[in-house]
Amino acid sequence: HLTGNNGLDLLNLLYFFQWIQLMLVKIIIYNFILSSINVTTLENWLIKFLPSTIVKLYIRSLIYFNKSSFILIICLLILLAFCNYISYHYFGFFY
């Protein structure tokens, strides 16, 4: 939401990039946790509570996710670095 005031617009931009940084960090941590889960242990634990068709579907999707999680984490880290650079670049105008 642009206000027409350059100072407030710059602060809104900084706030937005800081918010994106926090969201990206949360997503990266979530992806690290999902990629480090042992699939067989999870499958044995889930089969106690859920029907086997749902468990097989979830485990199959988790296996596909684990195969692509490394590339996804690298892309998210690049986006995080970009947001961090833009945020600190514009934050330098206040000094």
SULJOZI-V903757 format. One record per residue. N is the residue number from 1. RES is the residue in one letter. PHI is phi in degrees with one decimal (999 if undefined). OMEGA is omega as a letter, one per 30 degrees, with the letter a starting at -180 (none if undefined). D_LAST is the distance of its C-alpha to the last C-alpha in Angstrom with 2 decimals. Layout:
N_RES_PHI_OMEGA_D_LAST ; N_RES_PHI_OMEGA_D_LAST
This chain:
1_H_999_a_24.31 ; 2_L_-81.8_a_22.57 ; 3_T_-103.6_a_22.32 ; 4_G_98.0_l_21.70 ; 5_N_-91.9_a_18.48 ; 6_N_-62.5_a_15.63 ; 7_G_-65.5_l_13.10 ; 8_L_-68.3_l_15.82 ; 9_D_-64.8_l_16.82 ; 10_L_-66.4_l_13.48 ; 11_L_-65.6_l_13.65 ; 12_N_-63.5_l_17.28 ; 13_L_-63.9_l_16.62 ; 14_L_-63.2_l_14.37 ; 15_Y_-62.1_a_17.13 ; 16_F_-62.9_l_19.77 ; 17_F_-68.7_l_18.56 ; 18_Q_-65.9_l_18.19 ; 19_W_-65.1_l_21.70 ; 20_I_-63.0_l_23.04 ; 21_Q_-60.3_l_21.85 ; 22_L_-63.9_l_23.74 ; 23_M_-65.5_l_26.76 ; 24_L_-65.4_l_26.87 ; 25_V_-63.7_l_26.80 ; 26_K_-63.3_l_29.64 ; 27_I_-66.7_l_31.60 ; 28_I_-65.0_l_31.25 ; 29_I_-63.3_l_32.49 ; 30_Y_-60.5_l_35.30 ; 31_N_-67.9_l_36.31 ; 32_F_-62.6_a_36.39 ; 33_I_-65.1_l_38.62 ; 34_L_-65.6_a_40.90 ; 35_S_-77.1_a_41.25 ; 36_S_-96.9_a_42.23 ; 37_I_-74.7_l_44.97 ; 38_N_-77.8_a_48.51 ; 39_V_-69.1_a_50.31 ; 40_T_-68.5_l_53.82 ; 41_T_-65.1_l_52.96 ; 42_L_-63.9_l_51.18 ; 43_E_-63.5_l_54.15 ; 44_N_-64.5_a_56.61 ; 45_W_-74.0_a_54.65 ; 46_L_-71.3_a_54.19 ; 47_I_-67.5_l_57.82 ; 48_K_-73.0_a_58.85 ; 49_F_-108.8_a_57.11 ; 50_L_-118.6_l_56.99 ; 51_P_-64.1_a_59.60 ; 52_S_-66.2_l_59.85 ; 53_T_-67.2_l_59.10 ; 54_I_-68.2_l_55.71 ; 55_V_-64.7_l_54.96 ; 56_K_-63.4_l_55.98 ; 57_L_-63.2_l_53.82 ; 58_Y_-66.6_a_50.79 ; 59_I_-66.0_l_51.43 ; 60_R_-63.4_l_51.91 ; 61_S_-68.7_l_48.59 ; 62_L_-67.5_l_46.89 ; 63_I_-65.4_l_48.45 ; 64_Y_-63.5_l_47.14 ; 65_F_-65.4_l_43.68 ; 66_N_-63.3_l_43.80 ; 67_K_-68.4_a_44.75 ; 68_S_-102.9_a_41.74 ; 69_S_-68.2_a_39.15 ; 70_F_-63.0_l_37.94 ; 71_I_-66.6_l_37.04 ; 72_L_-63.5_l_35.46 ; 73_I_-65.3_l_33.28 ; 74_I_-63.2_l_32.13 ; 75_C_-63.4_l_31.27 ; 76_L_-66.9_l_29.36 ; 77_L_-66.5_l_27.39 ; 78_I_-65.2_l_26.51 ; 79_L_-62.2_l_25.37 ; 80_L_-64.6_l_23.33 ; 81_A_-63.9_l_21.63 ; 82_F_-63.9_l_20.96 ; 83_C_-63.9_l_19.48 ; 84_N_-65.0_l_17.30 ; 85_Y_-63.3_a_16.06 ; 86_I_-62.3_a_15.48 ; 87_S_-63.8_a_13.68 ; 88_Y_-74.3_l_11.18 ; 89_H_-64.8_l_10.96 ; 90_Y_-74.2_l_10.09 ; 91_F_-69.2_l_7.81 ; 92_G_-67.6_l_5.58 ; 93_F_-68.7_a_5.53 ; 94_F_-82.3_a_3.81 ; 95_Y_-100.9_none_0.00
